[in-house]
Amino acid sequence: PPPPPPAPLPIVPPITPPACQAGDKPVQVFVMMGQSNMLGEGTKLGEKNGTLQYAVQTEGKYPYLWDKTTGNWSVSKTVRNVFVMGSGGITSGITLFNNEFMTAATTTPLGPPGMAGKAKDSIGPELGIGFTLGQYTTEPVMTLKTCIGDRALGWDLLPPGTPGFNYTDSSNKTWTYAGYHQSPEKWPAGTVPVPMGWAAGIQYDGDTYRAYEVLGNLSTFYPGAKCYEVAGFFWWQGDRDSRDMGLSEHYESNLVALIKKLRIQYSSPNAKFVTASLGQTVQGDTDGGGLILDAMEAVANATKYPEFAGNVAAVYTHPLMHSPGSSGAHYGGDAETYMNIGQAMGEAMVKLLQGSKE
């Protein structure tokens, strides 16, 4: 007899934030997702062009990162920086890379039992994002990064409920691509798929679960905090999808599904969403990266998606690269590229937040 079908994968249910009591200020949480460049490969230390140390201490850039009175990296008084990482679904382990008030200094974070603290000596966009948010508001803020490298929106990060599709490639072969929790990633149309030890959306499940673990232990990650609300999402991703034209061509529909699902997932229907493109992609490109840039600019186009007017923004990152590079090569580790893109993503978020207050 054939082997029994595998047990269905668990689905991570929506989370409901705890109600704030009188006098409690909710922490404004911004969930950050993506793949390796959101994770962060910008070189922090070293006295050469392209490191954060050189940019700040030698060139005088990003002055908010340096405290002249102490002669050291500045520390935000209101913005908390948290970063959890794990590979796969809800049963995989959790590594904690950040749990401190936003600073460029490297620390070994402490977390609750079950999270292994590890120092991270490279940066993603969080410093640019976090300090920009901190300049905008005096409210308590947390950037909550939950991601790992080499993950596709159309496969590993596929949001719950997203259906599969058929795609005919350039050699006229038709493939069926997996819907949520199906496996493998794709198979010849009309054949029986042979599941592998991974499924569509399993990284979405895990990244969401790991964020929940932070929010469920709120005071461990924001000392003294009693309640929170998810105010926004930052998404910097696309390299893995850009390498498959089927995924590239469906990136727009998958991105729409992601925006809608994240708002349901975190019980935050009004949360803003900022996405940033791959740095090497130039407007007008027609390859996979070009399709992903087009998709990002489309979701931020209020004419095409009226429901996203004033609550979704796209950052075109090509002009922000400090040196030639690509997402696949982590922009050569150039910290200024990560800082410039982080600042621009933060500014885009602030603009959305300001617009909703008018």
Residue frames relative to the residue before (quaternion, step in Angstrom):
aa qw qx qy qz dx dy dz
P 1.0000 0.0000 0.0000 0.0000 0.00 0.00 0.00
P 0.5631 -0.5945 0.4334 0.3764 3.60 -1.12 0.56
P 0.5781 -0.5805 0.4217 0.3886 3.60 -1.12 0.55
P 0.5663 -0.5956 0.4244 0.3801 3.61 -1.07 0.59
P 0.5582 -0.5992 0.4348 0.3746 3.59 -1.07 0.63
P 0.5649 -0.5995 0.4268 0.3735 3.60 -1.07 0.63
A 0.5851 -0.5655 0.4407 0.3789 3.56 -1.19 0.60
P 0.5350 -0.6332 0.4344 0.3524 3.60 -0.95 0.77
L 0.5032 -0.6480 0.4814 0.3084 3.54 -1.06 0.78
P 0.5052 -0.6433 0.4661 0.3372 3.61 -1.02 0.67
I 0.3030 -0.7221 0.5943 0.1832 3.54 -1.16 0.67
V 0.3835 -0.7233 0.5270 0.2281 3.58 -0.87 0.95
P 0.3177 -0.7847 0.4947 0.1965 3.63 -0.43 1.13
P 0.6314 -0.5092 0.3945 0.4318 3.62 -1.17 0.29
I 0.3355 -0.7278 0.5679 0.1879 3.55 -1.16 0.69
T 0.2154 -0.7606 0.5976 0.1341 3.57 -1.04 0.77
P 0.3937 -0.7310 0.4952 0.2556 3.62 -0.54 1.07
P 0.5376 -0.6164 0.4534 0.3541 3.62 -1.08 0.62
A 0.5209 -0.6344 0.4662 0.3300 3.56 -1.05 0.71
C 0.4198 -0.6882 0.5300 0.2631 3.57 -1.04 0.77
Q 0.3501 -0.6984 0.5810 0.2283 3.56 -1.08 0.77
A 0.6860 -0.4702 0.3441 0.4358 3.56 -1.24 0.37
G 0.8048 0.2723 -0.2155 0.4814 3.54 -0.89 0.98
D 0.6094 0.5431 -0.3642 0.4483 3.60 1.21 -0.28
K 0.2736 -0.7437 0.5860 0.1691 3.56 -0.98 0.85
P 0.3568 -0.7351 0.5211 0.2465 3.60 -0.67 0.96
V 0.4384 -0.6493 0.5473 0.2943 3.56 -1.02 0.78
Q 0.3305 -0.7212 0.5758 0.1975 3.57 -0.92 0.95
V 0.1200 -0.8301 0.5440 0.0256 3.57 -0.27 1.29
F 0.0948 -0.7654 0.6355 0.0359 3.55 -1.00 0.94
V 0.2308 -0.7928 0.5551 0.1003 3.57 -0.44 1.28
M 0.1482 -0.7980 0.5832 0.0342 3.56 -0.82 1.09
M 0.0288 0.8169 -0.5707 0.0787 3.56 -0.68 1.15
G 0.3147 0.7457 -0.5546 0.1932 3.56 -1.26 0.37
Q 0.5389 -0.5796 0.4567 0.4063 3.54 -0.98 -0.87
S 0.8786 -0.1689 0.0100 0.4466 3.63 -1.17 -0.40
N 0.6852 0.4761 -0.3259 0.4445 3.63 0.96 -0.60
M 0.5722 0.5068 -0.3796 0.5212 3.57 1.21 -0.36
L 0.5932 0.5585 -0.3452 0.4659 3.56 1.05 -0.80
G 0.3993 -0.7762 0.4041 0.2734 3.57 0.97 -0.84
E 0.0712 0.8027 -0.5843 0.0956 3.55 -0.56 1.22
G 0.3745 0.7294 -0.4907 0.2948 3.60 1.19 0.47
T 0.4380 -0.7231 0.4729 0.2483 3.60 -0.77 1.05
K 0.3355 -0.7825 0.4959 0.1711 3.55 -0.71 1.08
L 0.8363 0.2048 -0.0671 0.5041 3.57 0.59 -1.15
G 0.5108 0.6146 -0.4978 0.3370 3.54 -1.27 0.56
E 0.3436 -0.7579 0.5228 0.1850 3.57 -0.93 0.88
K 0.5345 0.5778 -0.4511 0.4206 3.54 0.62 1.17
N 0.6653 -0.5193 0.3625 0.3954 3.52 -1.22 0.57
G 0.7414 0.3830 -0.2965 0.4645 3.59 -0.89 0.96
T 0.6416 0.4711 -0.3505 0.4935 3.59 1.21 -0.17
L 0.6030 -0.5585 0.4224 0.3822 3.55 -1.22 0.42
Q 0.6193 0.5560 -0.3399 0.4380 3.56 0.99 -0.85
Y 0.6794 0.4878 -0.2931 0.4632 3.60 0.87 -0.94
A 0.6511 0.5300 -0.3196 0.4395 3.57 0.92 -0.92
V 0.7408 0.4216 -0.2252 0.4720 3.57 0.87 -0.97
Q 0.7851 0.3789 -0.1963 0.4489 3.59 0.67 -1.08
T 0.7417 0.3797 -0.2249 0.5051 3.60 1.03 -0.70
E 0.7849 0.3318 -0.1703 0.4948 3.58 0.85 -0.96
G 0.4245 -0.7349 0.4502 0.2777 3.60 1.22 -0.20
K 0.4185 0.7013 -0.4774 0.3243 3.60 1.16 0.47
Y 0.8297 0.1893 -0.1605 0.5000 3.57 -1.32 0.42
P 0.0029 -0.8710 0.4913 0.0091 3.62 0.86 0.99
Y 0.5837 0.5996 -0.3750 0.3989 3.60 1.13 -0.50
L 0.6132 0.5638 -0.3527 0.4263 3.60 1.23 -0.32
W 0.7493 0.3781 -0.1911 0.5090 3.59 1.21 -0.42
D 0.2436 -0.7575 0.5933 0.1218 3.56 -0.95 0.97
K 0.3078 -0.7947 0.4946 0.1707 3.58 -0.25 1.27
T 0.6326 0.5543 -0.3472 0.4148 3.60 1.06 -0.66
T 0.7518 0.3427 -0.2081 0.5235 3.59 1.03 -0.71
G 0.3525 -0.7415 0.4952 0.2841 3.58 1.21 -0.39
N 0.6495 0.4733 -0.3191 0.5022 3.53 1.08 0.76
W 0.6949 -0.4253 0.3475 0.4642 3.55 -1.32 0.06
S 0.4329 -0.6947 0.5070 0.2700 3.57 -0.92 0.86
V 0.2399 -0.7515 0.6008 0.1297 3.54 -1.28 0.50
S 0.4208 -0.7049 0.5092 0.2583 3.59 -0.76 1.02
K 0.3882 -0.7191 0.5268 0.2340 3.57 -1.07 0.72
T 0.7945 0.3309 -0.1388 0.4900 3.59 1.15 -0.52
V 0.7185 0.4396 -0.2463 0.4794 3.62 1.13 -0.55
R 0.2008 -0.7817 0.5858 0.0738 3.54 -0.71 1.15
N 0.2132 -0.7754 0.5873 0.0915 3.57 -1.00 0.91
V 0.0594 0.7972 -0.5937 0.0921 3.58 -0.52 1.21
F 0.0252 0.7915 -0.6086 0.0494 3.57 -0.95 0.91
V 0.0099 -0.7802 0.6245 -0.0348 3.55 -0.71 1.18
M 0.0575 -0.8058 0.5894 -0.0027 3.56 -1.06 0.77
G 0.1564 0.7530 -0.6331 0.0882 3.52 -1.18 0.70
S 0.3830 -0.7175 0.5315 0.2366 3.57 -1.16 0.54
G 0.8202 0.2146 -0.1748 0.5008 3.55 -0.63 1.13
G 0.8180 -0.3617 0.2215 0.3885 3.48 -1.37 -0.40
I 0.8196 -0.3381 0.1976 0.4183 3.50 -1.36 -0.30
T 0.6614 0.5089 -0.3234 0.4460 3.61 1.18 -0.25
S 0.5557 0.6117 -0.4107 0.3850 3.60 1.21 -0.17
G 0.6143 -0.5926 0.3883 0.3474 3.55 -1.18 0.60
I 0.3522 -0.7258 0.5578 0.1949 3.53 -1.31 0.38
T 0.1359 -0.7448 0.6483 0.0801 3.55 -0.91 1.00
L 0.2132 -0.7710 0.5927 0.0941 3.56 -0.92 1.00
F 0.1463 -0.8245 0.5444 0.0489 3.58 -0.50 1.22
N 0.8034 0.0929 -0.0492 0.5861 3.59 1.10 -0.57
N 0.2143 0.7220 -0.6481 0.1129 3.52 -1.18 0.76
E 0.4916 0.6218 -0.4448 0.4168 3.54 0.41 1.29
F 0.5824 -0.5077 0.4539 0.4438 3.56 -1.24 0.12
M 0.6461 -0.6022 0.3172 0.3454 3.53 -0.91 1.09
T 0.2358 0.7352 -0.6015 0.2050 3.54 -0.78 1.16
A 0.4769 -0.6525 0.5013 0.3092 3.56 -1.21 0.46
A 0.4815 0.6504 -0.4497 0.3779 3.60 1.25 -0.10
T 0.4023 -0.7050 0.5318 0.2415 3.58 -1.14 0.67
T 0.0134 0.7964 -0.6031 0.0439 3.55 -0.78 1.04
T 0.3728 -0.6593 0.5864 0.2871 3.55 -1.29 0.31
P 0.2987 -0.8207 0.4575 0.1670 3.59 -0.29 1.22
L 0.2978 -0.7078 0.6089 0.1989 3.52 -1.30 0.47
G 0.0039 0.8001 -0.5993 0.0268 3.57 -1.00 0.80
P 0.6942 -0.4433 0.3391 0.4546 3.56 -1.26 -0.14
P 0.6823 -0.4441 0.3518 0.4620 3.61 -1.23 0.18
G 0.7392 0.3916 -0.2918 0.4637 3.56 -1.00 0.80
M 0.6939 0.3669 -0.2756 0.5549 3.58 1.29 -0.06
A 0.2649 -0.7721 0.5604 0.1403 3.55 -0.70 1.10
G 0.2858 -0.7799 0.5346 0.1559 3.59 -0.55 1.15
K 0.0432 0.7925 -0.6031 0.0799 3.55 -0.94 0.95
A 0.4274 -0.6994 0.5065 0.2676 3.60 -0.87 0.90
K 0.1576 -0.7719 0.6095 0.0886 3.57 -1.12 0.73
D 0.1586 -0.8348 0.5236 0.0614 3.58 -0.56 1.14
S 0.6416 0.4279 -0.3636 0.5225 3.57 1.14 0.64
I 0.3543 -0.7595 0.5153 0.1791 3.58 -1.22 0.44
G 0.2573 -0.6896 0.6484 0.1947 3.49 -1.38 0.43
P 0.7558 -0.3655 0.2603 0.4769 3.61 -1.05 -0.62
E 0.4393 0.7600 -0.4262 0.2188 3.61 1.25 -0.18
L 0.6308 0.5334 -0.3574 0.4356 3.62 1.01 -0.68
G 0.6659 0.4872 -0.2998 0.4789 3.58 0.93 -0.86
I 0.6564 0.4995 -0.3021 0.4778 3.56 0.99 -0.87
G 0.7217 0.4932 -0.2686 0.4048 3.57 0.67 -1.13
F 0.7021 0.4440 -0.2846 0.4784 3.58 0.84 -0.91
T 0.5959 0.5401 -0.3688 0.4660 3.62 1.11 -0.54
L 0.6530 0.4901 -0.3128 0.4853 3.60 0.95 -0.82
G 0.6623 0.5246 -0.3002 0.4428 3.57 1.02 -0.83
Q 0.6395 0.5000 -0.3221 0.4872 3.56 1.17 -0.53
Y 0.6507 0.5313 -0.3045 0.4489 3.58 1.19 -0.57
T 0.8292 0.0894 0.0050 0.5518 3.57 0.87 -0.93
T 0.3629 -0.7073 0.5602 0.2329 3.57 -1.20 0.58
E 0.4405 0.6838 -0.4623 0.3530 3.59 1.29 0.01
P 0.5628 -0.5729 0.4451 0.3962 3.61 -1.14 0.42
V 0.0879 -0.8005 0.5926 -0.0151 3.58 -0.89 1.04
M 0.0490 -0.7634 0.6408 0.0646 3.55 -1.17 0.62
T 0.1843 -0.7035 0.6691 0.1531 3.54 -1.01 0.86
L 0.0988 -0.8077 0.5810 -0.0152 3.55 -0.66 1.20
K 0.0796 -0.8210 0.5654 -0.0052 3.54 -0.15 1.34
T 0.0660 0.7754 -0.6231 0.0785 3.55 -0.86 1.02
C 0.3990 0.7018 -0.4855 0.3354 3.59 -0.15 1.28
I 0.1084 -0.7407 0.6539 0.1094 3.51 -1.40 0.08
G 0.6164 -0.6021 0.3713 0.3458 3.59 -1.22 0.40
D 0.8418 0.2669 -0.1758 0.4350 3.52 -1.45 0.25
R 0.4780 0.6384 -0.4630 0.3867 3.57 0.74 1.07
A 0.3059 -0.7621 0.5509 0.1485 3.57 -1.00 0.93
L 0.5107 -0.6134 0.5072 0.3252 3.54 -1.12 0.71
G 0.7255 0.4582 -0.2471 0.4501 3.59 0.94 -0.85
W 0.7407 0.3202 -0.2051 0.5539 3.58 1.27 0.07
D 0.8203 0.2639 -0.1497 0.4849 3.61 0.01 -1.27
L 0.7793 0.3401 -0.1450 0.5060 3.58 1.00 -0.88
L 0.3070 0.7833 -0.4969 0.2130 3.58 1.25 0.28
P 0.4059 -0.7427 0.4674 0.2553 3.62 -0.66 0.99
P 0.6442 -0.5444 0.3716 0.3881 3.59 -1.12 0.66
G 0.7955 0.3134 -0.2428 0.4583 3.54 -1.08 0.84
T 0.5405 0.6328 -0.4115 0.3717 3.59 1.23 -0.23
P 0.3527 -0.7618 0.5004 0.2117 3.61 -0.69 1.03
G 0.5371 -0.5857 0.4908 0.3571 3.53 -1.32 0.27
F 0.1819 -0.7749 0.5942 0.1157 3.57 -1.29 0.00
N 0.3950 -0.6715 0.5627 0.2765 3.55 -1.32 0.23
Y 0.0355 -0.7909 0.6109 -0.0113 3.55 -1.07 0.79
T 0.2321 -0.7644 0.5890 0.1219 3.55 -0.91 0.97
D 0.3063 -0.7997 0.4920 0.1569 3.56 -0.52 1.20
S 0.7491 -0.4315 0.2740 0.4214 3.58 -1.34 0.06
S 0.6828 0.4327 -0.3003 0.5063 3.60 1.21 -0.30
N 0.5410 -0.6745 0.3508 0.3598 3.56 1.35 0.45
K 0.4698 0.6251 -0.4738 0.4051 3.57 1.14 0.64
T 0.2699 -0.7786 0.5481 0.1432 3.59 -0.88 0.95
W 0.1402 -0.7890 0.5978 0.0212 3.50 -0.94 1.06
T 0.2802 -0.6983 0.6239 0.2111 3.52 -1.23 0.56
Y 0.2132 -0.7742 0.5870 0.1031 3.56 -0.78 1.07
A 0.5766 -0.6450 0.3932 0.3113 3.54 -1.02 0.90
G 0.3119 -0.6694 0.6365 0.2222 3.51 -1.25 0.65
Y 0.7705 -0.3695 0.2463 0.4574 3.58 -1.30 0.15
H 0.8564 0.0628 -0.1377 0.4937 3.53 -0.92 1.17
Q 0.5003 0.5851 -0.4724 0.4291 3.60 1.17 0.43
S 0.0929 -0.7781 0.6207 0.0265 3.56 -1.31 0.41
P 0.5665 -0.1702 -0.8063 -0.0056 1.61 -2.12 1.42
E 0.7918 -0.3056 0.2112 0.4848 3.58 -1.26 -0.29
K 0.7705 -0.1480 0.1115 0.6099 3.58 1.02 -0.84
W 0.0567 -0.7783 0.6250 0.0208 3.53 -1.26 0.48
P 0.6363 -0.5273 0.3719 0.4228 3.63 -1.15 0.48
A 0.5171 -0.6604 0.4482 0.3093 3.57 -0.81 1.03
G 0.7902 0.3073 -0.2424 0.4716 3.53 -1.03 0.86
T 0.6501 0.4666 -0.3312 0.5000 3.59 1.27 -0.04
V 0.5390 -0.6044 0.4690 0.3524 3.57 -1.29 0.26
P 0.3945 -0.7338 0.4928 0.2511 3.61 -0.66 1.03
V 0.2499 -0.7336 0.6113 0.1602 3.57 -1.14 0.70
P 0.3394 -0.7841 0.4745 0.2116 3.61 -0.22 1.22
M 0.2491 -0.7247 0.6220 0.1607 3.53 -1.23 0.64
G 0.6597 -0.5373 0.3535 0.3888 3.59 -1.25 0.03
W 0.6406 0.4119 -0.3023 0.5732 3.55 1.03 0.86
A 0.0816 -0.8157 0.5715 0.0367 3.60 -1.06 0.53
A 0.6505 -0.5126 0.3859 0.4065 3.54 -1.24 0.46
G 0.8292 0.2337 -0.1887 0.4713 3.54 -0.92 0.97
I 0.4575 0.7118 -0.4570 0.2743 3.60 1.18 -0.11
Q 0.6483 0.4915 -0.3312 0.4780 3.61 1.09 -0.59
Y 0.5689 0.5569 -0.3760 0.4741 3.60 1.14 -0.57
D 0.6461 0.5228 -0.3199 0.4548 3.57 0.89 -0.96
G 0.7126 0.4746 -0.2631 0.4446 3.55 0.79 -1.07
D 0.6573 0.5033 -0.3198 0.4609 3.58 0.91 -0.87
T 0.6448 0.5082 -0.3179 0.4742 3.58 1.04 -0.76
Y 0.6476 0.5219 -0.3132 0.4585 3.58 0.91 -0.91
R 0.6702 0.4951 -0.3063 0.4604 3.59 0.92 -0.88
A 0.6150 0.5130 -0.3506 0.4855 3.61 1.06 -0.62
Y 0.6216 0.5428 -0.3333 0.4559 3.59 1.01 -0.79
E 0.6305 0.5440 -0.3346 0.4410 3.58 1.02 -0.81
V 0.6310 0.5011 -0.3239 0.4958 3.58 1.13 -0.64
L 0.7059 0.4750 -0.2741 0.4483 3.59 0.76 -1.05
G 0.6610 0.5095 -0.3031 0.4600 3.58 1.12 -0.63
N 0.7138 0.3109 -0.2147 0.5896 3.58 1.34 -0.22
L 0.0139 0.8924 -0.4500 -0.0300 3.54 1.15 0.78
S 0.7143 0.4699 -0.2866 0.4323 3.61 0.75 -0.97
T 0.5634 0.5689 -0.3876 0.4570 3.61 1.26 -0.28
F 0.7641 0.3668 -0.1777 0.5000 3.54 1.10 -0.71
Y 0.7456 0.0970 -0.1336 0.6456 3.57 1.28 -0.24
P 0.3343 -0.7957 0.4611 0.2061 3.59 0.03 1.29
G 0.8249 0.2279 -0.1896 0.4813 3.55 -0.90 0.99
A 0.5514 0.6290 -0.4013 0.3732 3.60 1.22 -0.27
K 0.2202 -0.7909 0.5626 0.0967 3.55 -1.07 0.83
C 0.8073 0.0661 -0.0096 0.5863 3.60 1.12 -0.53
Y 0.1386 -0.7866 0.5990 0.0570 3.55 -1.25 0.37
E 0.0838 -0.7323 0.6593 0.1486 3.50 -1.42 0.04
V 0.4081 -0.6884 0.5380 0.2649 3.56 -1.04 0.77
A 0.1801 -0.8359 0.5167 0.0421 3.53 -0.38 1.33
G 0.8301 -0.0619 0.0663 0.5501 3.58 1.12 -0.47
F 0.2784 -0.7246 0.6092 0.1624 3.50 -1.44 0.26
F 0.1395 -0.7479 0.6426 0.0908 3.53 -1.13 0.78
W 0.0617 -0.8044 0.5900 -0.0311 3.58 -0.83 1.06
W 0.1108 0.7637 -0.6285 0.0977 3.60 -0.67 1.15
Q 0.2969 0.7389 -0.4938 0.3494 3.50 -0.08 1.38
G 0.4448 0.7254 -0.4800 0.2135 3.56 -1.31 0.02
D 0.5108 0.6692 -0.4292 0.3271 3.59 1.17 -0.43
R 0.6855 0.4902 -0.2929 0.4517 3.58 0.81 -0.98
D 0.6624 0.4928 -0.3107 0.4710 3.63 0.94 -0.80
S 0.6319 0.5738 -0.3406 0.3942 3.60 1.01 -0.81
R 0.6516 0.5326 -0.3051 0.4457 3.59 1.23 -0.39
D 0.7130 0.3185 -0.2171 0.5857 3.59 1.33 0.09
M 0.3786 -0.7689 0.4608 0.2304 3.59 -0.42 1.19
G 0.5820 0.5640 -0.3828 0.4434 3.60 1.12 -0.51
L 0.6817 0.4627 -0.2788 0.4933 3.56 0.94 -0.90
S 0.6336 0.5392 -0.3350 0.4423 3.58 1.02 -0.78
E 0.6917 0.4840 -0.2867 0.4529 3.57 0.90 -0.92
H 0.7273 0.3898 -0.2385 0.5121 3.61 1.15 -0.48
Y 0.3694 0.7631 -0.4714 0.2428 3.58 1.27 0.12
E 0.6428 0.5407 -0.3387 0.4240 3.58 0.94 -0.81
S 0.6899 0.4613 -0.2973 0.4722 3.60 0.81 -0.93
N 0.6464 0.5116 -0.3225 0.4651 3.58 1.06 -0.71
L 0.6440 0.5176 -0.3224 0.4620 3.58 1.06 -0.74
V 0.6074 0.5306 -0.3412 0.4829 3.59 1.06 -0.72
A 0.6564 0.5098 -0.3051 0.4648 3.57 0.94 -0.93
L 0.6399 0.5373 -0.3211 0.4459 3.58 1.02 -0.84
I 0.6573 0.5140 -0.3176 0.4505 3.59 0.82 -0.98
K 0.6914 0.4759 -0.2840 0.4634 3.57 0.83 -0.98
K 0.6865 0.4956 -0.2971 0.4414 3.59 0.91 -0.88
L 0.6353 0.5345 -0.3440 0.4385 3.60 0.94 -0.81
R 0.6479 0.5195 -0.3259 0.4518 3.59 0.98 -0.75
I 0.6430 0.4788 -0.3140 0.5086 3.57 1.12 -0.65
Q 0.6359 0.5785 -0.3210 0.3974 3.56 0.94 -0.98
Y 0.7894 0.2915 -0.1319 0.5240 3.56 0.96 -0.92
S 0.4256 -0.7202 0.4504 0.3120 3.60 1.27 0.34
S 0.5253 0.6176 -0.3952 0.4318 3.55 0.98 0.94
P 0.0893 -0.8614 0.4974 0.0512 3.60 0.55 1.16
N 0.7364 0.4097 -0.2356 0.4840 3.60 1.15 -0.51
A 0.3780 0.7357 -0.4878 0.2792 3.59 1.23 0.16
K 0.4166 -0.7045 0.5231 0.2376 3.55 -1.02 0.87
F 0.1996 -0.7768 0.5900 0.0929 3.57 -1.23 0.50
V 0.0283 -0.7850 0.6187 -0.0143 3.58 -0.81 1.06
T 0.0710 -0.7811 0.6201 0.0195 3.55 -0.86 1.00
A 0.1666 -0.7790 0.5974 0.0922 3.57 -1.14 0.64
S 0.4765 -0.7080 0.4594 0.2464 3.54 -1.02 0.89
L 0.6032 -0.5120 0.4559 0.4076 3.54 -1.36 0.05
G 0.5405 -0.6980 0.3659 0.2944 3.57 -0.73 1.10
Q 0.6833 0.5044 -0.3022 0.4329 3.59 0.97 -0.76
T 0.6189 0.5847 -0.3476 0.3926 3.59 1.15 -0.51
V 0.2064 -0.7759 0.5908 0.0797 3.54 -0.87 1.07
Q 0.5725 -0.5825 0.4408 0.3722 3.57 -1.03 0.74
G 0.7378 0.3562 -0.2917 0.4937 3.57 -0.81 1.05
D 0.4869 0.6444 -0.4471 0.3844 3.60 1.24 -0.23
T 0.2527 -0.7958 0.5379 0.1159 3.57 -1.03 0.81
D 0.4939 0.6386 -0.4487 0.3834 3.60 1.24 0.16
G 0.7755 -0.3255 0.2344 0.4876 3.58 -1.27 -0.21
G 0.6479 0.5183 -0.3168 0.4596 3.57 0.97 -0.83
G 0.6332 0.5337 -0.3239 0.4575 3.56 1.05 -0.77
L 0.6438 0.5134 -0.3197 0.4689 3.57 1.01 -0.81
I 0.6540 0.5044 -0.3189 0.4650 3.59 1.05 -0.73
L 0.6178 0.5116 -0.3428 0.4890 3.61 1.03 -0.70
D 0.6398 0.5243 -0.3270 0.4569 3.59 0.93 -0.88
A 0.6499 0.5284 -0.3122 0.4483 3.57 0.98 -0.89
M 0.6649 0.5029 -0.3039 0.4612 3.57 0.95 -0.88
E 0.6758 0.4742 -0.3008 0.4775 3.56 0.93 -0.85
A 0.6062 0.5646 -0.3530 0.4349 3.59 1.13 -0.60
V 0.6921 0.4754 -0.3073 0.4478 3.61 0.82 -0.92
A 0.6770 0.4654 -0.2893 0.4913 3.58 1.21 -0.47
N 0.5562 0.5945 -0.3827 0.4368 3.57 1.33 0.07
A 0.3350 -0.7934 0.4779 0.1729 3.57 -0.30 1.29
T 0.5784 0.5678 -0.3892 0.4377 3.59 1.17 -0.38
K 0.7065 0.4389 -0.2586 0.4913 3.57 0.98 -0.86
Y 0.7952 0.1322 -0.0464 0.5899 3.60 1.02 -0.84
P 0.1891 -0.8307 0.5123 0.1081 3.59 0.27 1.24
E 0.6371 0.5462 -0.3446 0.4207 3.61 1.04 -0.67
F 0.6787 0.4644 -0.2880 0.4907 3.61 1.26 -0.32
A 0.3907 0.7336 -0.4781 0.2837 3.59 1.26 0.04
G 0.8522 0.1310 -0.1170 0.4928 3.55 -0.80 1.05
N 0.7566 0.3451 -0.2313 0.5048 3.61 1.20 0.05
V 0.7168 0.2981 -0.2386 0.5834 3.60 1.31 0.11
A 0.0131 0.7936 -0.6075 0.0307 3.57 -0.95 0.91
A 0.2133 -0.7568 0.6051 0.1250 3.56 -1.22 0.61
V 0.2265 -0.7577 0.6005 0.1184 3.56 -1.02 0.88
Y 0.2593 -0.7440 0.6002 0.1379 3.57 -0.80 1.08
T 0.1997 -0.8707 0.4441 0.0693 3.54 -0.22 1.31
H 0.4595 0.7200 -0.4534 0.2549 3.62 1.13 -0.38
P 0.7078 0.4455 -0.2983 0.4599 3.65 0.82 -0.80
L 0.6392 0.5636 -0.3167 0.4165 3.59 1.24 -0.28
M 0.4934 0.6572 -0.4411 0.3607 3.58 1.24 -0.14
H 0.3996 -0.7320 0.5067 0.2184 3.57 -0.86 0.98
S 0.7753 0.0463 -0.0181 0.6297 3.56 1.17 -0.64
P 0.6338 -0.5217 0.3719 0.4333 3.60 -1.13 0.44
G 0.2498 0.7659 -0.5599 0.1936 3.56 -0.96 0.84
S 0.2591 -0.7533 0.5806 0.1682 3.53 -1.31 -0.07
S 0.6415 -0.5318 0.3888 0.3929 3.54 -1.25 0.47
G 0.6550 0.5351 -0.3200 0.4268 3.58 0.97 -0.83
A 0.7280 0.3601 -0.2142 0.5427 3.58 1.17 -0.62
H 0.4691 -0.7114 0.4133 0.3211 3.59 1.29 0.41
Y 0.5923 -0.6243 0.3530 0.3673 3.56 1.05 0.88
G 0.6091 -0.5937 0.3411 0.4003 3.55 1.13 0.70
G 0.5726 -0.6063 0.3726 0.4070 3.57 1.22 0.35
D 0.3744 0.7520 -0.4740 0.2639 3.60 1.25 0.26
A 0.3498 -0.7781 0.4867 0.1880 3.57 -0.35 1.27
E 0.6162 0.5571 -0.3624 0.4226 3.60 1.07 -0.63
T 0.5947 0.5431 -0.3679 0.4647 3.60 1.09 -0.61
Y 0.6670 0.4913 -0.2980 0.4742 3.59 0.93 -0.90
M 0.6527 0.5075 -0.3158 0.4655 3.60 0.98 -0.79
N 0.6679 0.5099 -0.3107 0.4442 3.59 0.86 -0.95
I 0.6815 0.4734 -0.2886 0.4775 3.57 0.94 -0.90
G 0.6292 0.5327 -0.3344 0.4567 3.59 1.01 -0.75
Q 0.6445 0.5131 -0.3184 0.4690 3.58 0.93 -0.89
A 0.6790 0.4945 -0.2998 0.4523 3.58 0.87 -0.94
M 0.6349 0.5081 -0.3322 0.4779 3.60 1.03 -0.72
G 0.6439 0.5162 -0.3163 0.4678 3.58 1.00 -0.82
E 0.6599 0.5054 -0.3065 0.4639 3.58 0.95 -0.88
A 0.6294 0.5252 -0.3336 0.4656 3.59 1.04 -0.75
M 0.6453 0.5117 -0.3119 0.4738 3.59 1.02 -0.81
V 0.6426 0.5214 -0.3259 0.4571 3.59 0.91 -0.90
K 0.6381 0.5338 -0.3275 0.4479 3.58 0.96 -0.84
L 0.6486 0.4985 -0.3129 0.4826 3.60 1.01 -0.81
L 0.6626 0.5068 -0.3069 0.4581 3.58 0.94 -0.90
Q 0.6456 0.5092 -0.3190 0.4714 3.58 0.98 -0.80
G 0.6459 0.5440 -0.3227 0.4274 3.57 0.97 -0.86
S 0.6883 0.4797 -0.2941 0.4578 3.58 1.00 -0.76
K 0.6376 0.5201 -0.3314 0.4617 3.59 1.26 -0.26
E 0.5869 0.6070 -0.3703 0.3873 3.58 1.19 -0.48
